[in-house]
Amino acid sequence: MAVPKKRTSVSKKRIRKKNWIKQAKLEATKALSLGKSVDTRKSKFFYSPYMETEILKRSMKNLRQNKMLNLKMN
């Protein structure tokens, strides 16, 4: 037979709510910090398509410069 549960006290509800809000604020701060580092392109541990294209552009530029140097030397 089903038995009704005891009522949770107001103080316990407030404690749980405070903890939930504190965790949400911490996660929001972390997300904002990561967003700022990606925006300034200083993040080294985060993948973004922009970073990949920049790396490819630099490597292509280096390859072209090396080919030019090789052609001039020959």
mmCIF file of the N, C-alpha and C atoms, coordinates in Angstrom:
data_MODEL
# 
_entry.id   MODEL 
# 
loop_
_atom_site.group_PDB 
_atom_site.id 
_atom_site.type_symbol 
_atom_site.label_atom_id 
_atom_site.label_alt_id 
_atom_site.label_comp_id 
_atom_site.label_asym_id 
_atom_site.label_entity_id 
_atom_site.label_seq_id 
_atom_site.pdbx_PDB_ins_code 
_atom_site.Cartn_x 
_atom_site.Cartn_y 
_atom_site.Cartn_z 
_atom_site.occupancy 
_atom_site.B_iso_or_equiv 
_atom_site.pdbx_formal_charge 
_atom_site.auth_seq_id 
_atom_site.auth_comp_id 
_atom_site.auth_asym_id 
_atom_site.auth_atom_id 
_atom_site.pdbx_PDB_model_num 
ATOM 1   N N  . MET A 1 1  ? 0.832  -1.168 0.000   1.00 0.00 ? 1  MET A N  1 
ATOM 2   C CA . MET A 1 1  ? 0.000  0.000  0.000   1.00 0.00 ? 1  MET A CA 1 
ATOM 3   C C  . MET A 1 1  ? 0.890  1.249  0.000   1.00 0.00 ? 1  MET A C  1 
ATOM 4   N N  . ALA A 1 2  ? 0.508  2.260  -0.729  1.00 0.00 ? 2  ALA A N  1 
ATOM 5   C CA . ALA A 1 2  ? 1.286  3.493  -0.829  1.00 0.00 ? 2  ALA A CA 1 
ATOM 6   C C  . ALA A 1 2  ? 1.196  4.298  0.457   1.00 0.00 ? 2  ALA A C  1 
ATOM 7   N N  . VAL A 1 3  ? 2.367  4.812  0.860   1.00 0.00 ? 3  VAL A N  1 
ATOM 8   C CA . VAL A 1 3  ? 2.423  5.610  2.080   1.00 0.00 ? 3  VAL A CA 1 
ATOM 9   C C  . VAL A 1 3  ? 2.861  7.012  1.697   1.00 0.00 ? 3  VAL A C  1 
ATOM 10  N N  . PRO A 1 4  ? 2.180  8.044  2.157   1.00 0.00 ? 4  PRO A N  1 
ATOM 11  C CA . PRO A 1 4  ? 2.591  9.402  1.805   1.00 0.00 ? 4  PRO A CA 1 
ATOM 12  C C  . PRO A 1 4  ? 3.954  9.750  2.412   1.00 0.00 ? 4  PRO A C  1 
ATOM 13  N N  . LYS A 1 5  ? 4.756  10.500 1.644   1.00 0.00 ? 5  LYS A N  1 
ATOM 14  C CA . LYS A 1 5  ? 6.088  10.903 2.110   1.00 0.00 ? 5  LYS A CA 1 
ATOM 15  C C  . LYS A 1 5  ? 5.965  12.067 3.076   1.00 0.00 ? 5  LYS A C  1 
ATOM 16  N N  . LYS A 1 6  ? 7.014  12.185 3.910   1.00 0.00 ? 6  LYS A N  1 
ATOM 17  C CA . LYS A 1 6  ? 7.035  13.319 4.829   1.00 0.00 ? 6  LYS A CA 1 
ATOM 18  C C  . LYS A 1 6  ? 7.349  14.590 4.054   1.00 0.00 ? 6  LYS A C  1 
ATOM 19  N N  . ARG A 1 7  ? 6.881  15.690 4.552   1.00 0.00 ? 7  ARG A N  1 
ATOM 20  C CA . ARG A 1 7  ? 7.092  16.979 3.900   1.00 0.00 ? 7  ARG A CA 1 
ATOM 21  C C  . ARG A 1 7  ? 8.525  17.443 4.134   1.00 0.00 ? 7  ARG A C  1 
ATOM 22  N N  . THR A 1 8  ? 9.199  17.928 3.071   1.00 0.00 ? 8  THR A N  1 
ATOM 23  C CA . THR A 1 8  ? 10.551 18.459 3.185   1.00 0.00 ? 8  THR A CA 1 
ATOM 24  C C  . THR A 1 8  ? 10.494 19.841 3.821   1.00 0.00 ? 8  THR A C  1 
ATOM 25  N N  . SER A 1 9  ? 11.387 20.075 4.765   1.00 0.00 ? 9  SER A N  1 
ATOM 26  C CA . SER A 1 9  ? 11.374 21.365 5.458   1.00 0.00 ? 9  SER A CA 1 
ATOM 27  C C  . SER A 1 9  ? 11.826 22.477 4.517   1.00 0.00 ? 9  SER A C  1 
ATOM 28  N N  . VAL A 1 10 ? 11.431 23.678 4.854   1.00 0.00 ? 10 VAL A N  1 
ATOM 29  C CA . VAL A 1 10 ? 11.758 24.853 4.045   1.00 0.00 ? 10 VAL A CA 1 
ATOM 30  C C  . VAL A 1 10 ? 13.262 25.084 4.025   1.00 0.00 ? 10 VAL A C  1 
ATOM 31  N N  . SER A 1 11 ? 13.925 24.871 5.163   1.00 0.00 ? 11 SER A N  1 
ATOM 32  C CA . SER A 1 11 ? 15.381 25.103 5.232   1.00 0.00 ? 11 SER A CA 1 
ATOM 33  C C  . SER A 1 11 ? 16.132 24.146 4.300   1.00 0.00 ? 11 SER A C  1 
ATOM 34  N N  . LYS A 1 12 ? 15.696 22.876 4.239   1.00 0.00 ? 12 LYS A N  1 
ATOM 35  C CA . LYS A 1 12 ? 16.350 21.919 3.341   1.00 0.00 ? 12 LYS A CA 1 
ATOM 36  C C  . LYS A 1 12 ? 16.154 22.335 1.882   1.00 0.00 ? 12 LYS A C  1 
ATOM 37  N N  . LYS A 1 13 ? 14.955 22.817 1.560   1.00 0.00 ? 13 LYS A N  1 
ATOM 38  C CA . LYS A 1 13 ? 14.685 23.285 0.199   1.00 0.00 ? 13 LYS A CA 1 
ATOM 39  C C  . LYS A 1 13 ? 15.610 24.442 -0.166  1.00 0.00 ? 13 LYS A C  1 
ATOM 40  N N  . ARG A 1 14 ? 15.763 25.382 0.776   1.00 0.00 ? 14 ARG A N  1 
ATOM 41  C CA . ARG A 1 14 ? 16.617 26.546 0.524   1.00 0.00 ? 14 ARG A CA 1 
ATOM 42  C C  . ARG A 1 14 ? 18.077 26.145 0.353   1.00 0.00 ? 14 ARG A C  1 
ATOM 43  N N  . ILE A 1 15 ? 18.529 25.202 1.170   1.00 0.00 ? 15 ILE A N  1 
ATOM 44  C CA . ILE A 1 15 ? 19.922 24.733 1.067   1.00 0.00 ? 15 ILE A CA 1 
ATOM 45  C C  . ILE A 1 15 ? 20.165 24.117 -0.306  1.00 0.00 ? 15 ILE A C  1 
ATOM 46  N N  . ARG A 1 16 ? 19.239 23.252 -0.731  1.00 0.00 ? 16 ARG A N  1 
ATOM 47  C CA . ARG A 1 16 ? 19.390 22.605 -2.048  1.00 0.00 ? 16 ARG A CA 1 
ATOM 48  C C  . ARG A 1 16 ? 19.363 23.628 -3.175  1.00 0.00 ? 16 ARG A C  1 
ATOM 49  N N  . LYS A 1 17 ? 18.467 24.593 -3.049  1.00 0.00 ? 17 LYS A N  1 
ATOM 50  C CA . LYS A 1 17 ? 18.353 25.634 -4.081  1.00 0.00 ? 17 LYS A CA 1 
ATOM 51  C C  . LYS A 1 17 ? 19.621 26.468 -4.149  1.00 0.00 ? 17 LYS A C  1 
ATOM 52  N N  . LYS A 1 18 ? 20.194 26.827 -2.986  1.00 0.00 ? 18 LYS A N  1 
ATOM 53  C CA . LYS A 1 18 ? 21.443 27.610 -2.946  1.00 0.00 ? 18 LYS A CA 1 
ATOM 54  C C  . LYS A 1 18 ? 22.570 26.846 -3.622  1.00 0.00 ? 18 LYS A C  1 
ATOM 55  N N  . ASN A 1 19 ? 22.684 25.545 -3.315  1.00 0.00 ? 19 ASN A N  1 
ATOM 56  C CA . ASN A 1 19 ? 23.728 24.721 -3.932  1.00 0.00 ? 19 ASN A CA 1 
ATOM 57  C C  . ASN A 1 19 ? 23.556 24.657 -5.442  1.00 0.00 ? 19 ASN A C  1 
ATOM 58  N N  . TRP A 1 20 ? 22.318 24.505 -5.887  1.00 0.00 ? 20 TRP A N  1 
ATOM 59  C CA . TRP A 1 20 ? 22.034 24.427 -7.319  1.00 0.00 ? 20 TRP A CA 1 
ATOM 60  C C  . TRP A 1 20 ? 22.421 25.729 -8.011  1.00 0.00 ? 20 TRP A C  1 
ATOM 61  N N  . ILE A 1 21 ? 22.075 26.859 -7.387  1.00 0.00 ? 21 ILE A N  1 
ATOM 62  C CA . ILE A 1 21 ? 22.398 28.165 -7.965  1.00 0.00 ? 21 ILE A CA 1 
ATOM 63  C C  . ILE A 1 21 ? 23.912 28.388 -7.983  1.00 0.00 ? 21 ILE A C  1 
ATOM 64  N N  . LYS A 1 22 ? 24.601 27.967 -6.898  1.00 0.00 ? 22 LYS A N  1 
ATOM 65  C CA . LYS A 1 22 ? 26.055 28.129 -6.815  1.00 0.00 ? 22 LYS A CA 1 
ATOM 66  C C  . LYS A 1 22 ? 26.753 27.342 -7.937  1.00 0.00 ? 22 LYS A C  1 
ATOM 67  N N  . GLN A 1 23 ? 26.297 26.103 -8.171  1.00 0.00 ? 23 GLN A N  1 
ATOM 68  C CA . GLN A 1 23 ? 26.868 25.286 -9.239  1.00 0.00 ? 23 GLN A CA 1 
ATOM 69  C C  . GLN A 1 23 ? 26.613 25.914 -10.613 1.00 0.00 ? 23 GLN A C  1 
ATOM 70  N N  . ALA A 1 24 ? 25.424 26.445 -10.808 1.00 0.00 ? 24 ALA A N  1 
ATOM 71  C CA . ALA A 1 24 ? 25.090 27.074 -12.085 1.00 0.00 ? 24 ALA A CA 1 
ATOM 72  C C  . ALA A 1 24 ? 25.970 28.297 -12.333 1.00 0.00 ? 24 ALA A C  1 
ATOM 73  N N  . LYS A 1 25 ? 26.210 29.108 -11.289 1.00 0.00 ? 25 LYS A N  1 
ATOM 74  C CA . LYS A 1 25 ? 27.068 30.285 -11.441 1.00 0.00 ? 25 LYS A CA 1 
ATOM 75  C C  . LYS A 1 25 ? 28.493 29.882 -11.786 1.00 0.00 ? 25 LYS A C  1 
ATOM 76  N N  . LEU A 1 26 ? 28.995 28.818 -11.144 1.00 0.00 ? 26 LEU A N  1 
ATOM 77  C CA . LEU A 1 26 ? 30.354 28.346 -11.407 1.00 0.00 ? 26 LEU A CA 1 
ATOM 78  C C  . LEU A 1 26 ? 30.499 27.881 -12.851 1.00 0.00 ? 26 LEU A C  1 
ATOM 79  N N  . GLU A 1 27 ? 29.522 27.114 -13.333 1.00 0.00 ? 27 GLU A N  1 
ATOM 80  C CA . GLU A 1 27 ? 29.559 26.633 -14.715 1.00 0.00 ? 27 GLU A CA 1 
ATOM 81  C C  . GLU A 1 27 ? 29.459 27.791 -15.711 1.00 0.00 ? 27 GLU A C  1 
ATOM 82  N N  . ALA A 1 28 ? 28.645 28.781 -15.394 1.00 0.00 ? 28 ALA A N  1 
ATOM 83  C CA . ALA A 1 28 ? 28.510 29.946 -16.275 1.00 0.00 ? 28 ALA A CA 1 
ATOM 84  C C  . ALA A 1 28 ? 29.823 30.717 -16.343 1.00 0.00 ? 28 ALA A C  1 
ATOM 85  N N  . THR A 1 29 ? 30.500 30.851 -15.205 1.00 0.00 ? 29 THR A N  1 
ATOM 86  C CA . THR A 1 29 ? 31.792 31.543 -15.173 1.00 0.00 ? 29 THR A CA 1 
ATOM 87  C C  . THR A 1 29 ? 32.821 30.805 -16.011 1.00 0.00 ? 29 THR A C  1 
ATOM 88  N N  . LYS A 1 30 ? 32.854 29.476 -15.894 1.00 0.00 ? 30 LYS A N  1 
ATOM 89  C CA . LYS A 1 30 ? 33.794 28.665 -16.679 1.00 0.00 ? 30 LYS A CA 1 
ATOM 90  C C  . LYS A 1 30 ? 33.523 28.815 -18.174 1.00 0.00 ? 30 LYS A C  1 
ATOM 91  N N  . ALA A 1 31 ? 32.241 28.772 -18.543 1.00 0.00 ? 31 ALA A N  1 
ATOM 92  C CA . ALA A 1 31 ? 31.874 28.889 -19.952 1.00 0.00 ? 31 ALA A CA 1 
ATOM 93  C C  . ALA A 1 31 ? 32.263 30.256 -20.502 1.00 0.00 ? 31 ALA A C  1 
ATOM 94  N N  . LEU A 1 32 ? 32.053 31.302 -19.725 1.00 0.00 ? 32 LEU A N  1 
ATOM 95  C CA . LEU A 1 32 ? 32.413 32.649 -20.152 1.00 0.00 ? 32 LEU A CA 1 
ATOM 96  C C  . LEU A 1 32 ? 33.921 32.781 -20.320 1.00 0.00 ? 32 LEU A C  1 
ATOM 97  N N  . SER A 1 33 ? 34.675 32.211 -19.395 1.00 0.00 ? 33 SER A N  1 
ATOM 98  C CA . SER A 1 33 ? 36.128 32.260 -19.462 1.00 0.00 ? 33 SER A CA 1 
ATOM 99  C C  . SER A 1 33 ? 36.641 31.540 -20.707 1.00 0.00 ? 33 SER A C  1 
ATOM 100 N N  . LEU A 1 34 ? 36.074 30.357 -20.984 1.00 0.00 ? 34 LEU A N  1 
ATOM 101 C CA . LEU A 1 34 ? 36.476 29.607 -22.176 1.00 0.00 ? 34 LEU A CA 1 
ATOM 102 C C  . LEU A 1 34 ? 36.102 30.379 -23.432 1.00 0.00 ? 34 LEU A C  1 
ATOM 103 N N  . GLY A 1 35 ? 34.931 30.988 -23.441 1.00 0.00 ? 35 GLY A N  1 
ATOM 104 C CA . GLY A 1 35 ? 34.503 31.785 -24.597 1.00 0.00 ? 35 GLY A CA 1 
ATOM 105 C C  . GLY A 1 35 ? 35.442 32.946 -24.853 1.00 0.00 ? 35 GLY A C  1 
ATOM 106 N N  . LYS A 1 36 ? 35.882 33.614 -23.787 1.00 0.00 ? 36 LYS A N  1 
ATOM 107 C CA . LYS A 1 36 ? 36.806 34.733 -23.946 1.00 0.00 ? 36 LYS A CA 1 
ATOM 108 C C  . LYS A 1 36 ? 38.142 34.270 -24.511 1.00 0.00 ? 36 LYS A C  1 
ATOM 109 N N  . SER A 1 37 ? 38.653 33.140 -24.019 1.00 0.00 ? 37 SER A N  1 
ATOM 110 C CA . SER A 1 37 ? 39.947 32.662 -24.498 1.00 0.00 ? 37 SER A CA 1 
ATOM 111 C C  . SER A 1 37 ? 39.869 32.230 -25.965 1.00 0.00 ? 37 SER A C  1 
ATOM 112 N N  . VAL A 1 38 ? 38.755 31.642 -26.357 1.00 0.00 ? 38 VAL A N  1 
ATOM 113 C CA . VAL A 1 38 ? 38.591 31.247 -27.761 1.00 0.00 ? 38 VAL A CA 1 
ATOM 114 C C  . VAL A 1 38 ? 38.448 32.488 -28.627 1.00 0.00 ? 38 VAL A C  1 
ATOM 115 N N  . ASP A 1 39 ? 37.734 33.490 -28.123 1.00 0.00 ? 39 ASP A N  1 
ATOM 116 C CA . ASP A 1 39 ? 37.525 34.721 -28.876 1.00 0.00 ? 39 ASP A CA 1 
ATOM 117 C C  . ASP A 1 39 ? 38.845 35.457 -29.111 1.00 0.00 ? 39 ASP A C  1 
ATOM 118 N N  . THR A 1 40 ? 39.716 35.449 -28.127 1.00 0.00 ? 40 THR A N  1 
ATOM 119 C CA . THR A 1 40 ? 41.010 36.117 -28.274 1.00 0.00 ? 40 THR A CA 1 
ATOM 120 C C  . THR A 1 40 ? 42.033 35.220 -28.958 1.00 0.00 ? 40 THR A C  1 
ATOM 121 N N  . ARG A 1 41 ? 41.615 33.999 -29.310 1.00 0.00 ? 41 ARG A N  1 
ATOM 122 C CA . ARG A 1 41 ? 42.445 33.000 -29.991 1.00 0.00 ? 41 ARG A CA 1 
ATOM 123 C C  . ARG A 1 41 ? 43.685 32.614 -29.172 1.00 0.00 ? 41 ARG A C  1 
ATOM 124 N N  . LYS A 1 42 ? 43.562 32.627 -27.856 1.00 0.00 ? 42 LYS A N  1 
ATOM 125 C CA . LYS A 1 42 ? 44.663 32.229 -26.991 1.00 0.00 ? 42 LYS A CA 1 
ATOM 126 C C  . LYS A 1 42 ? 44.483 30.811 -26.454 1.00 0.00 ? 42 LYS A C  1 
ATOM 127 N N  . SER A 1 43 ? 43.353 30.209 -26.735 1.00 0.00 ? 43 SER A N  1 
ATOM 128 C CA . SER A 1 43 ? 43.089 28.871 -26.223 1.00 0.00 ? 43 SER A CA 1 
ATOM 129 C C  . SER A 1 43 ? 43.905 27.852 -27.003 1.00 0.00 ? 43 SER A C  1 
ATOM 130 N N  . LYS A 1 44 ? 44.598 26.967 -26.277 1.00 0.00 ? 44 LYS A N  1 
ATOM 131 C CA . LYS A 1 44 ? 45.411 25.945 -26.933 1.00 0.00 ? 44 LYS A CA 1 
ATOM 132 C C  . LYS A 1 44 ? 44.777 24.566 -26.798 1.00 0.00 ? 44 LYS A C  1 
ATOM 133 N N  . PHE A 1 45 ? 43.746 24.460 -25.979 1.00 0.00 ? 45 PHE A N  1 
ATOM 134 C CA . PHE A 1 45 ? 43.150 23.166 -25.723 1.00 0.00 ? 45 PHE A CA 1 
ATOM 135 C C  . PHE A 1 45 ? 41.716 23.101 -26.219 1.00 0.00 ? 45 PHE A C  1 
ATOM 136 N N  . PHE A 1 46 ? 41.384 23.938 -27.177 1.00 0.00 ? 46 PHE A N  1 
ATOM 137 C CA . PHE A 1 46 ? 40.006 23.987 -27.650 1.00 0.00 ? 46 PHE A CA 1 
ATOM 138 C C  . PHE A 1 46 ? 40.016 23.995 -29.172 1.00 0.00 ? 46 PHE A C  1 
ATOM 139 N N  . TYR A 1 47 ? 39.216 23.161 -29.771 1.00 0.00 ? 47 TYR A N  1 
ATOM 140 C CA . TYR A 1 47 ? 39.163 23.072 -31.225 1.00 0.00 ? 47 TYR A CA 1 
ATOM 141 C C  . TYR A 1 47 ? 38.153 24.074 -31.766 1.00 0.00 ? 47 TYR A C  1 
ATOM 142 N N  . SER A 1 48 ? 38.570 24.779 -32.796 1.00 0.00 ? 48 SER A N  1 
ATOM 143 C CA . SER A 1 48 ? 37.614 25.614 -33.512 1.00 0.00 ? 48 SER A CA 1 
ATOM 144 C C  . SER A 1 48 ? 37.993 25.599 -34.990 1.00 0.00 ? 48 SER A C  1 
ATOM 145 N N  . PRO A 1 49 ? 37.023 25.622 -35.879 1.00 0.00 ? 49 PRO A N  1 
ATOM 146 C CA . PRO A 1 49 ? 37.314 25.593 -37.312 1.00 0.00 ? 49 PRO A CA 1 
ATOM 147 C C  . PRO A 1 49 ? 38.193 26.774 -37.739 1.00 0.00 ? 49 PRO A C  1 
ATOM 148 N N  . TYR A 1 50 ? 38.034 27.924 -37.091 1.00 0.00 ? 50 TYR A N  1 
ATOM 149 C CA . TYR A 1 50 ? 38.835 29.087 -37.437 1.00 0.00 ? 50 TYR A CA 1 
ATOM 150 C C  . TYR A 1 50 ? 40.315 28.798 -37.207 1.00 0.00 ? 50 TYR A C  1 
ATOM 151 N N  . MET A 1 51 ? 40.618 28.185 -36.061 1.00 0.00 ? 51 MET A N  1 
ATOM 152 C CA . MET A 1 51 ? 42.008 27.870 -35.742 1.00 0.00 ? 51 MET A CA 1 
ATOM 153 C C  . MET A 1 51 ? 42.598 26.919 -36.781 1.00 0.00 ? 51 MET A C  1 
ATOM 154 N N  . GLU A 1 52 ? 41.803 25.943 -37.190 1.00 0.00 ? 52 GLU A N  1 
ATOM 155 C CA . GLU A 1 52 ? 42.283 24.977 -38.177 1.00 0.00 ? 52 GLU A CA 1 
ATOM 156 C C  . GLU A 1 52 ? 42.611 25.671 -39.496 1.00 0.00 ? 52 GLU A C  1 
ATOM 157 N N  . THR A 1 53 ? 41.761 26.585 -39.932 1.00 0.00 ? 53 THR A N  1 
ATOM 158 C CA . THR A 1 53 ? 42.025 27.272 -41.191 1.00 0.00 ? 53 THR A CA 1 
ATOM 159 C C  . THR A 1 53 ? 43.251 28.175 -41.075 1.00 0.00 ? 53 THR A C  1 
ATOM 160 N N  . GLU A 1 54 ? 43.438 28.782 -39.901 1.00 0.00 ? 54 GLU A N  1 
ATOM 161 C CA . GLU A 1 54 ? 44.622 29.628 -39.696 1.00 0.00 ? 54 GLU A CA 1 
ATOM 162 C C  . GLU A 1 54 ? 45.892 28.795 -39.766 1.00 0.00 ? 54 GLU A C  1 
ATOM 163 N N  . ILE A 1 55 ? 45.869 27.625 -39.158 1.00 0.00 ? 55 ILE A N  1 
ATOM 164 C CA . ILE A 1 55 ? 47.042 26.744 -39.184 1.00 0.00 ? 55 ILE A CA 1 
ATOM 165 C C  . ILE A 1 55 ? 47.329 26.301 -40.615 1.00 0.00 ? 55 ILE A C  1 
ATOM 166 N N  . LEU A 1 56 ? 46.290 25.955 -41.359 1.00 0.00 ? 56 LEU A N  1 
ATOM 167 C CA . LEU A 1 56 ? 46.477 25.548 -42.754 1.00 0.00 ? 56 LEU A CA 1 
ATOM 168 C C  . LEU A 1 56 ? 47.040 26.695 -43.592 1.00 0.00 ? 56 LEU A C  1 
ATOM 169 N N  . LYS A 1 57 ? 46.528 27.900 -43.377 1.00 0.00 ? 57 LYS A N  1 
ATOM 170 C CA . LYS A 1 57 ? 47.025 29.059 -44.129 1.00 0.00 ? 57 LYS A CA 1 
ATOM 171 C C  . LYS A 1 57 ? 48.504 29.286 -43.858 1.00 0.00 ? 57 LYS A C  1 
ATOM 172 N N  . ARG A 1 58 ? 48.886 29.197 -42.585 1.00 0.00 ? 58 ARG A N  1 
ATOM 173 C CA . ARG A 1 58 ? 50.298 29.403 -42.231 1.00 0.00 ? 58 ARG A CA 1 
ATOM 174 C C  . ARG A 1 58 ? 51.186 28.343 -42.846 1.00 0.00 ? 58 ARG A C  1 
ATOM 175 N N  . SER A 1 59 ? 50.740 27.086 -42.790 1.00 0.00 ? 59 SER A N  1 
ATOM 176 C CA . SER A 1 59 ? 51.569 26.012 -43.344 1.00 0.00 ? 59 SER A CA 1 
ATOM 177 C C  . SER A 1 59 ? 51.691 26.146 -44.862 1.00 0.00 ? 59 SER A C  1 
ATOM 178 N N  . MET A 1 60 ? 50.610 26.553 -45.537 1.00 0.00 ? 60 MET A N  1 
ATOM 179 C CA . MET A 1 60 ? 50.673 26.755 -46.985 1.00 0.00 ? 60 MET A CA 1 
ATOM 180 C C  . MET A 1 60 ? 51.611 27.908 -47.322 1.00 0.00 ? 60 MET A C  1 
ATOM 181 N N  . LYS A 1 61 ? 51.553 28.960 -46.517 1.00 0.00 ? 61 LYS A N  1 
ATOM 182 C CA . LYS A 1 61 ? 52.429 30.110 -46.733 1.00 0.00 ? 61 LYS A CA 1 
ATOM 183 C C  . LYS A 1 61 ? 53.895 29.695 -46.579 1.00 0.00 ? 61 LYS A C  1 
ATOM 184 N N  . ASN A 1 62 ? 54.180 28.899 -45.543 1.00 0.00 ? 62 ASN A N  1 
ATOM 185 C CA . ASN A 1 62 ? 55.543 28.412 -45.333 1.00 0.00 ? 62 ASN A CA 1 
ATOM 186 C C  . ASN A 1 62 ? 56.000 27.527 -46.489 1.00 0.00 ? 62 ASN A C  1 
ATOM 187 N N  . LEU A 1 63 ? 55.110 26.683 -46.985 1.00 0.00 ? 63 LEU A N  1 
ATOM 188 C CA . LEU A 1 63 ? 55.465 25.820 -48.115 1.00 0.00 ? 63 LEU A CA 1 
ATOM 189 C C  . LEU A 1 63 ? 55.797 26.647 -49.356 1.00 0.00 ? 63 LEU A C  1 
ATOM 190 N N  . ARG A 1 64 ? 54.968 27.667 -49.619 1.00 0.00 ? 64 ARG A N  1 
ATOM 191 C CA . ARG A 1 64 ? 55.218 28.523 -50.780 1.00 0.00 ? 64 ARG A CA 1 
ATOM 192 C C  . ARG A 1 64 ? 56.556 29.245 -50.651 1.00 0.00 ? 64 ARG A C  1 
ATOM 193 N N  . GLN A 1 65 ? 56.846 29.749 -49.448 1.00 0.00 ? 65 GLN A N  1 
ATOM 194 C CA . GLN A 1 65 ? 58.111 30.457 -49.245 1.00 0.00 ? 65 GLN A CA 1 
ATOM 195 C C  . GLN A 1 65 ? 59.297 29.509 -49.441 1.00 0.00 ? 65 GLN A C  1 
ATOM 196 N N  . ASN A 1 66 ? 59.176 28.289 -48.957 1.00 0.00 ? 66 ASN A N  1 
ATOM 197 C CA . ASN A 1 66 ? 60.254 27.319 -49.120 1.00 0.00 ? 66 ASN A CA 1 
ATOM 198 C C  . ASN A 1 66 ? 60.461 26.971 -50.588 1.00 0.00 ? 66 ASN A C  1 
ATOM 199 N N  . LYS A 1 67 ? 59.373 26.833 -51.354 1.00 0.00 ? 67 LYS A N  1 
ATOM 200 C CA . LYS A 1 67 ? 59.491 26.543 -52.776 1.00 0.00 ? 67 LYS A CA 1 
ATOM 201 C C  . LYS A 1 67 ? 60.164 27.690 -53.513 1.00 0.00 ? 67 LYS A C  1 
ATOM 202 N N  . MET A 1 68 ? 59.792 28.926 -53.135 1.00 0.00 ? 68 MET A N  1 
ATOM 203 C CA . MET A 1 68 ? 60.402 30.097 -53.761 1.00 0.00 ? 68 MET A CA 1 
ATOM 204 C C  . MET A 1 68 ? 61.901 30.123 -53.487 1.00 0.00 ? 68 MET A C  1 
ATOM 205 N N  . LEU A 1 69 ? 62.273 29.831 -52.248 1.00 0.00 ? 69 LEU A N  1 
ATOM 206 C CA . LEU A 1 69 ? 63.695 29.823 -51.886 1.00 0.00 ? 69 LEU A CA 1 
ATOM 207 C C  . LEU A 1 69 ? 64.443 28.739 -52.653 1.00 0.00 ? 69 LEU A C  1 
ATOM 208 N N  . ASN A 1 70 ? 63.820 27.583 -52.786 1.00 0.00 ? 70 ASN A N  1 
ATOM 209 C CA . ASN A 1 70 ? 64.459 26.495 -53.524 1.00 0.00 ? 70 ASN A CA 1 
ATOM 210 C C  . ASN A 1 70 ? 64.629 26.855 -55.000 1.00 0.00 ? 70 ASN A C  1 
ATOM 211 N N  . LEU A 1 71 ? 63.623 27.498 -55.571 1.00 0.00 ? 71 LEU A N  1 
ATOM 212 C CA . LEU A 1 71 ? 63.705 27.887 -56.972 1.00 0.00 ? 71 LEU A CA 1 
ATOM 213 C C  . LEU A 1 71 ? 64.810 28.949 -57.174 1.00 0.00 ? 71 LEU A C  1 
ATOM 214 N N  . LYS A 1 72 ? 64.914 29.884 -56.260 1.00 0.00 ? 72 LYS A N  1 
ATOM 215 C CA . LYS A 1 72 ? 65.926 30.927 -56.378 1.00 0.00 ? 72 LYS A CA 1 
ATOM 216 C C  . LYS A 1 72 ? 67.337 30.361 -56.234 1.00 0.00 ? 72 LYS A C  1 
ATOM 217 N N  . MET A 1 73 ? 67.482 29.349 -55.361 1.00 0.00 ? 73 MET A N  1 
ATOM 218 C CA . MET A 1 73 ? 68.797 28.761 -55.145 1.00 0.00 ? 73 MET A CA 1 
ATOM 219 C C  . MET A 1 73 ? 69.249 27.939 -56.339 1.00 0.00 ? 73 MET A C  1 
ATOM 220 N N  . ASN A 1 74 ? 68.306 27.335 -57.051 1.00 0.00 ? 74 ASN A N  1 
ATOM 221 C CA . ASN A 1 74 ? 68.666 26.509 -58.211 1.00 0.00 ? 74 ASN A CA 1 
ATOM 222 C C  . ASN A 1 74 ? 68.917 27.395 -59.361 1.00 0.00 ? 74 ASN A C  1 
# 
